[in-house]
């Protein structure tokens, strides 16, 4: 019974997490790198207005560090 409770709890937690499968971390990094011409420093999962996004930190050719948000479902820049 204890094992069944653990399995059900794990399943419920998994189903409550946002889906990240549409746009991969690498896809988001490549999109931002192409759009800015800069060097990607970091890519992290985040949320914006309750929806999953990729937070991409990039060093631009001008030497500025900027953060670009990519919608994880559609791939659109926010």
Secondary structure, 3 states (H helix, E strand, C coil): CHHHHHHHHHHHHHHHCCCCCCCCHHHHHHHHHHHHCCEEEEEEEEEECCEEEEEEEEECCCCCEEEEEEECCCCCEC
